[in-house]
Amino acid sequence: MKLQPIRNATLKLDYAGRTVLIDPYLAPKHSLPSFTGRSPNPMVELPVEIDDILEGVELVIVSHLHDDHFDSVAMQRVPKHLPLFCQPGDEATIREAGFTNVTPLSNSATWEGLTLTRREGSHGLGPVIELMGSVMGFSLEAAGEPSIYWAGDTVLYPPVAEVIRDTNPDIIITHSCGARWDGDLIVMDAAETVAVCEAAPGATVIATHMEALDHATISRSDLRQAAEAKGISPSRLLIPADGETLVLGKP
């Protein structure tokens, strides 16, 4: 399989002969409002052209409707006929944007040899959840490919730990920028990402959703330093640059 983190949560995946695009956030640099007053968002440009991102895409997955996961540019540019999986409750809004093949992922679904299973996530803990709204992660499996757990916009809390323990994924993709909303952590930070590595010693953890938004508090170098301090090797925790392509096989 080939995995290319584009920017923020946006990820292009070549998996079992299919090409999947996850959470397309295609807005130009500084075209959207700031979350904290530090900088307009996104803080960096896309590393590749939109046409190149969309080339060959056969399936789209949208974890939730925050602008940094499915923005107005993506709604315009992503082909409307492509099959699209989303969390239950978001399908009406996506259909209103013109998408014609939208399926809410309530539990598990199979598409062209790929099995997707919805996983719970919590976009923070406590009262901030009401502001953030519901989110989902998912597991992805196919014959001959490494199993993937894409955790999504979630902190590390018991249901995430249970997925890791119960499914023993080969690859875990985390959102690790330590974003905060009014002081509350709303995605994993360095300590929680390191804890994921410790909970899954046989997995490769890939940290994404970094250095693109102004409410992030953890940089790539911060995360690497925290991992090294806990003895987590660079081969077990990958922290790719935007646009970098990773080639990973089944253990």
C-alpha positions in Angstrom: 0.0 0.0 0.0 1.0 3.6 -0.5 -0.1 6.4 1.8 0.3 10.1 1.1 -0.6 12.6 3.9 -1.5 15.7 2.0 -2.2 18.3 4.6 -3.9 18.3 8.0 -6.1 15.2 8.0 -6.3 14.9 4.2 -4.8 11.6 3.1 -4.6 9.7 -0.2 -4.3 6.0 0.0 -3.6 3.4 -2.6 -4.8 0.2 -1.0 -5.7 -3.2 -2.5 -5.7 -1.7 -6.0 -8.0 1.1 -5.1 -7.4 4.8 -4.5 -9.1 6.4 -1.5 -9.2 10.1 -0.5 -9.9 10.9 3.2 -11.1 14.2 4.6 -10.3 16.5 1.6 -9.3 20.0 2.9 -8.3 21.9 -0.2 -8.5 25.5 0.7 -5.6 27.8 -0.3 -3.3 29.0 2.4 -4.7 31.7 4.7 -8.1 31.7 3.0 -10.1 30.7 6.1 -10.5 32.4 9.5 -8.2 31.9 12.4 -9.3 29.7 15.4 -7.1 31.5 17.9 -6.1 34.8 16.4 -2.6 33.5 15.7 -2.9 33.0 12.0 -5.6 32.6 9.2 -6.0 29.0 8.2 -4.7 26.8 6.7 -1.3 28.0 7.7 0.5 26.1 4.8 -0.3 25.6 1.1 -1.2 22.2 -0.3 2.1 20.4 -1.2 0.6 19.2 -4.6 -1.9 20.6 -7.0 -5.6 19.7 -6.5 -5.8 18.0 -9.8 -2.9 15.7 -8.7 -4.6 15.0 -5.4 -7.9 14.0 -7.2 -6.2 12.0 -9.9 -7.3 8.4 -9.8 -9.5 8.7 -6.7 -12.3 6.1 -6.6 -13.6 6.4 -3.1 -14.0 9.4 -0.6 -14.3 9.1 3.1 -15.4 12.1 5.2 -15.2 11.7 8.9 -17.1 14.8 9.9 -18.1 18.2 8.5 -15.6 20.6 10.2 -14.2 22.9 7.5 -10.7 21.6 8.0 -11.9 18.1 7.0 -14.3 18.8 4.2 -14.3 22.4 3.0 -16.1 24.4 0.3 -13.3 23.9 -2.2 -13.5 20.1 -1.7 -17.2 20.3 -2.1 -16.7 22.0 -5.4 -13.8 20.1 -6.8 -14.3 16.5 -5.7 -16.3 14.7 -8.4 -19.9 14.4 -7.3 -20.4 10.9 -8.6 -17.7 9.2 -6.5 -18.9 6.9 -3.8 -18.6 8.7 -0.4 -18.8 7.2 3.1 -19.6 9.6 6.0 -20.8 9.3 9.6 -24.5 9.0 10.1 -26.2 12.4 10.3 -23.9 14.1 7.7 -25.3 12.5 4.6 -28.1 15.1 4.0 -25.6 18.0 4.0 -23.3 16.2 1.7 -26.1 15.3 -0.7 -27.3 18.9 -0.6 -23.8 19.8 -1.9 -24.5 17.7 -5.0 -22.9 14.3 -4.1 -25.0 11.5 -5.5 -23.6 8.3 -4.0 -23.4 9.0 -0.3 -23.5 6.1 2.3 -23.5 6.7 6.1 -21.2 4.2 7.7 -23.3 3.0 10.6 -21.2 -0.1 11.3 -19.3 -2.0 8.6 -19.5 -1.9 4.8 -17.6 -3.6 2.0 -16.7 -1.7 -1.2 -14.7 -3.3 -4.0 -12.9 -5.7 -1.7 -12.3 -3.1 1.1 -14.0 -3.5 4.4 -14.6 -0.4 6.4 -15.7 -0.5 10.0 -16.9 2.7 11.8 -15.0 3.5 15.1 -16.1 5.8 17.9 -14.1 9.0 18.5 -14.3 11.8 21.0 -13.3 15.3 19.8 -12.2 16.3 23.3 -13.6 15.3 26.7 -16.2 17.1 28.8 -18.3 20.1 27.7 -16.1 20.8 24.7 -17.7 17.8 23.0 -21.0 19.6 22.6 -19.2 22.4 20.7 -17.1 19.9 18.6 -19.9 17.6 17.7 -19.7 13.9 16.7 -16.8 12.4 14.8 -15.8 9.0 13.6 -12.7 7.0 12.9 -12.6 3.7 11.0 -10.8 0.5 10.4 -9.8 -0.5 6.9 -9.0 -4.1 5.8 -8.4 -5.9 2.5 -6.8 -9.2 1.6 -3.0 -9.0 1.4 -2.8 -5.5 2.9 -1.9 -4.3 6.4 -4.9 -3.5 8.5 -5.4 0.2 9.3 -7.0 2.0 12.2 -7.6 5.6 11.2 -8.4 7.2 14.6 -9.5 10.6 13.3 -10.2 13.7 15.3 -10.2 12.1 18.8 -8.3 12.2 22.0 -7.0 9.0 23.5 -9.9 7.7 25.6 -11.2 4.2 26.5 -13.0 3.3 23.2 -9.8 4.2 21.2 -7.7 2.0 23.5 -10.2 -0.8 23.1 -10.0 -0.7 19.3 -6.3 -0.9 19.5 -6.4 -3.8 22.0 -9.2 -5.7 20.3 -8.3 -5.4 16.6 -4.4 -5.3 16.9 -4.0 -3.1 13.7 -0.8 -3.2 11.7 -1.0 0.6 11.1 -2.5 3.3 13.3 -3.0 6.8 12.0 -3.4 9.5 14.6 -4.1 13.2 14.6 -1.4 14.4 16.8 -1.1 18.2 16.7 -2.5 18.8 20.2 -5.2 21.2 19.0 -7.0 23.0 21.7 -10.3 24.8 21.9 -10.7 27.3 24.7 -7.9 25.4 26.5 -9.4 21.9 26.1 -7.5 19.3 24.2 -9.6 18.1 21.1 -7.1 15.8 19.3 -4.2 13.8 20.6 -1.0 15.6 21.7 2.5 14.2 22.0 1.9 12.3 25.3 -1.2 10.6 24.0 0.5 9.7 20.7 3.3 8.2 22.6 0.8 6.3 24.7 -0.7 4.9 21.5 2.7 3.6 20.5 3.2 2.0 23.9 -0.3 0.4 23.7 0.5 -1.1 20.2 4.1 -2.3 20.3 3.6 -4.3 17.1 2.0 -1.5 15.1 3.4 1.3 13.0 2.0 4.6 14.1 1.7 7.4 11.6 1.2 10.9 13.1 -0.7 13.4 10.8 -2.9 16.5 11.2 0.2 18.6 12.1 1.5 22.1 11.5 -1.5 23.2 9.4 -3.9 25.0 11.8 -3.4 27.8 14.3 -5.0 26.0 17.3 -2.3 23.3 17.1 0.1 23.2 20.1 2.5 20.4 19.1 4.9 20.5 16.2 6.5 17.5 14.4 9.8 18.2 16.2 8.0 18.3 19.6 6.4 15.0 18.9 9.7 13.4 17.8 11.4 14.6 21.0 8.6 13.3 23.2 8.8 9.9 21.4 12.6 9.7 21.7 12.4 10.5 25.4 10.2 7.4 25.9 12.3 5.2 23.7 10.0 5.1 20.7 12.1 4.6 17.6 11.5 6.6 14.3 10.7 3.3 12.6 7.7 2.8 14.9 6.4 6.3 14.9 6.4 7.9 11.5 5.9 11.7 11.3 5.7 12.4 7.6 5.9 15.8 5.9 3.0 17.0 3.9 3.0 15.3 0.5 5.5 12.6 1.5 4.6 9.1 0.2 5.0 6.2 2.5 5.1 2.6 1.1 4.1 0.0 3.7 3.7 -3.7 3.5 1.9 -6.3 5.5 4.1 -7.6 8.4 
